[in-house]
Amino acid sequence: MEAMPSLEAEDNHGRKSGVALCFPLVIPATILPREIASRLSLLPTVYRMLEEGMIPALKSPGGGKWIISRRRYEEWEATLGRSGGTSAGA
C-alpha cells in the first residue's frame, strides 16, 4: 500500500511551511481583464481593446463584466505580432 502524500511542505531551512499543493492545478475556463493586463503589462489598454473588439470576449448581460474565454484569449495572444493577430470574433 502506498503512503498518502504529505500535506506539509518544508522551506529551504527545513521548517514546516503549511499545506503543500498536492492536487492538480485547475485552470479556470475564463480569464479576467486584470490577468490579461498583467500578462501584457497594459491595464487601460486592455479595456480599450475589449471595447474595440480586438480581444475575443463577450460583455455580460447588463454590460457589467467581460466574459473572456481563456482558450480563445490564449489563441489570440499566441498570434500577437502576426498578420491578423488583432481580430477578435468572440
C-alpha positions in Angstrom: 0.0 0.0 0.0 1.4 3.4 -1.0 1.8 6.2 1.6 -0.5 9.2 1.4 1.2 12.4 0.0 2.3 14.8 2.7 0.1 17.9 3.3 3.1 19.7 4.8 6.0 21.3 2.9 9.4 22.4 4.2 11.1 25.6 3.3 14.8 25.9 2.4 15.7 25.8 6.2 13.8 22.6 6.9 10.9 24.4 8.7 7.3 23.2 8.1 5.5 25.9 6.0 1.9 24.9 5.8 0.0 22.9 3.3 1.7 21.8 0.1 -0.2 21.7 -3.2 -0.6 18.0 -3.9 -3.6 18.1 -6.2 -3.7 19.0 -9.9 -4.0 22.7 -10.6 -7.3 23.6 -12.1 -7.1 26.4 -14.6 -10.4 28.4 -15.0 -12.1 28.4 -18.4 -12.3 32.2 -18.3 -9.7 34.9 -17.9 -10.1 38.3 -16.2 -9.1 41.6 -17.8 -6.7 42.2 -14.9 -4.9 38.9 -15.7 -4.6 39.9 -19.3 -3.3 43.3 -18.3 -0.7 41.6 -16.1 0.4 39.3 -19.0 0.6 42.2 -21.4 1.5 44.9 -18.9 -1.2 47.3 -20.0 -4.4 47.7 -17.9 -6.2 50.7 -19.5 -5.3 49.4 -23.0 -6.9 46.0 -22.2 -10.3 47.6 -21.6 -10.0 49.7 -24.7 -9.0 46.6 -26.7 -12.0 44.8 -25.2 -14.4 47.7 -26.1 -13.0 47.8 -29.7 -13.3 44.0 -30.2 -9.6 43.4 -30.6 -9.6 40.8 -27.8 -12.1 38.0 -28.2 -14.8 38.5 -25.5 -18.4 39.0 -24.7 -19.9 41.6 -22.4 -22.2 40.1 -19.7 -25.9 40.9 -19.8 -26.3 44.4 -18.4 -22.9 45.3 -19.6 -21.1 45.0 -16.2 -18.4 42.4 -16.7 -16.4 40.9 -19.6 -16.6 37.2 -20.3 -13.4 36.1 -21.8 -12.7 32.5 -22.8 -9.2 31.6 -21.7 -8.8 29.2 -24.6 -9.9 31.9 -27.2 -7.7 34.5 -25.5 -4.6 32.3 -25.4 -5.1 31.5 -29.1 -5.4 35.2 -29.8 -2.4 36.0 -27.6 -0.3 33.4 -29.5 -0.9 35.3 -32.7 0.2 38.8 -31.4 2.6 40.3 -33.9 1.4 38.2 -36.7 -0.8 39.4 -39.6 -4.4 39.3 -38.5 -3.5 38.7 -34.8 -5.7 41.5 -33.5 -9.1 40.4 -34.8 -11.5 39.0 -32.3 -14.6 37.2 -33.3 -16.0 36.1 -29.9 
